[in-house]
Amino acid sequence: MPEHIDTQLKKGVLTLCVLALLNRRDGYAYDIAADLSKAIGMGEGTIYPLMRRMQTDGLVETYLVESAAGPSRKYYRLTAAGRRALEAQTAEWRTFADAVEAVLAEPVPAPAETKGELTT
């Protein structure tokens, strides 16, 4: 993933990406952050407020898992509402991405073909 991609673009898909990751398997925040860092270059500090907000919104729930290497870890898993949100956001993303692709695919007219311009 190129590092120069606008942060706002990444933030716009962050919830969708977290929902998709949690749909594959439960995870704790650091693990989710590491996956997002590899996939889209998002920093770890972004994930913790998002996870709290997703829990408040009822999209995820938590449970503790004992760890032999330290304190218990708080794991997140999708709720039924989280799965519905994933389906809805995935459909929205695909519609949006298709629309952007269509705009990008439009041929650029040659300068002489541009409306309102005179040729000499």
C-alpha positions in Angstrom: 0.0 0.0 0.0 1.6 3.3 -1.0 2.2 5.6 2.0 1.1 8.7 0.2 -2.6 7.7 0.0 -4.6 10.4 1.7 -5.4 9.8 5.3 -9.1 10.8 4.8 -9.5 8.1 2.2 -8.2 5.5 4.7 -10.4 6.8 7.5 -13.4 6.6 5.2 -13.1 2.8 4.9 -11.7 2.1 8.4 -15.0 0.9 10.0 -15.7 -1.3 6.9 -12.3 -2.9 7.2 -12.6 -3.6 10.9 -16.0 -5.2 10.4 -14.5 -7.3 7.6 -11.6 -8.4 9.7 -13.9 -9.3 12.7 -16.2 -11.2 10.3 -13.2 -13.5 9.6 -12.2 -14.0 13.2 -12.5 -12.4 16.7 -9.5 -10.2 17.6 -8.1 -7.8 20.1 -7.4 -4.2 19.3 -3.6 -4.5 18.9 -4.0 -7.5 16.5 -6.7 -5.6 14.5 -4.5 -2.5 14.4 -1.5 -4.6 13.1 -3.7 -6.1 10.3 -4.9 -2.6 9.3 -1.4 -1.3 9.4 -0.3 -4.0 6.9 -3.3 -3.7 4.7 -4.0 0.0 4.5 -1.3 1.7 6.4 -3.5 2.9 9.3 -1.7 3.7 12.6 -2.4 1.9 15.9 -3.7 5.0 17.6 -6.7 5.2 15.3 -8.2 1.8 16.2 -8.9 2.2 20.0 -11.4 5.1 19.7 -13.1 3.3 16.8 -13.4 0.1 18.7 -15.0 1.9 21.7 -17.4 3.7 19.3 -18.3 0.4 17.5 -19.0 -1.2 20.9 -21.2 1.7 22.0 -23.1 1.5 18.7 -23.7 -2.2 19.3 -21.6 -3.4 16.3 -19.2 -5.4 18.4 -19.1 -7.0 21.8 -16.1 -7.9 24.0 -15.0 -10.8 26.1 -11.8 -11.4 28.0 -9.2 -14.2 27.3 -6.6 -15.1 29.8 -3.0 -14.7 28.7 0.0 -16.6 30.0 2.2 -13.7 29.0 0.4 -11.0 30.9 -3.0 -9.5 31.6 -6.2 -10.8 30.0 -6.9 -9.5 26.6 -10.1 -7.9 25.5 -11.3 -9.6 22.3 -13.9 -8.1 20.0 -16.5 -10.0 18.0 -19.2 -8.9 15.6 -22.8 -8.8 16.9 -25.8 -9.4 14.6 -26.0 -5.7 14.1 -22.3 -5.7 13.2 -22.9 -8.3 10.5 -25.8 -6.3 9.1 -23.6 -3.2 9.1 -20.9 -5.1 7.3 -23.4 -6.2 4.6 -24.8 -2.7 4.2 -21.4 -1.0 4.1 -20.0 -3.5 1.7 -22.9 -2.9 -0.7 -22.4 0.9 -0.3 -18.6 0.6 -0.8 -19.0 -1.5 -4.0 -21.6 1.0 -5.4 -19.3 3.9 -4.6 -16.1 2.2 -5.9 -17.9 1.3 -9.2 -19.0 4.9 -9.6 -15.5 6.2 -9.0 -14.1 3.6 -11.5 -16.7 4.7 -14.0 -15.6 8.3 -13.6 -11.9 7.4 -13.9 -12.6 5.3 -17.0 -14.2 8.1 -18.9 -12.0 9.1 -21.8 -10.4 12.5 -21.6 -11.3 14.5 -24.7 -8.5 15.9 -26.8 -8.0 19.6 -26.3 -9.6 20.4 -29.6 -12.7 18.4 -28.7 -13.4 20.2 -25.4 -16.7 22.0 -25.5 -16.6 25.8 -25.6 -13.0 26.0 -26.7 -12.0 27.4 -30.1 -9.4 25.9 -32.2 -7.1 28.1 -34.3 
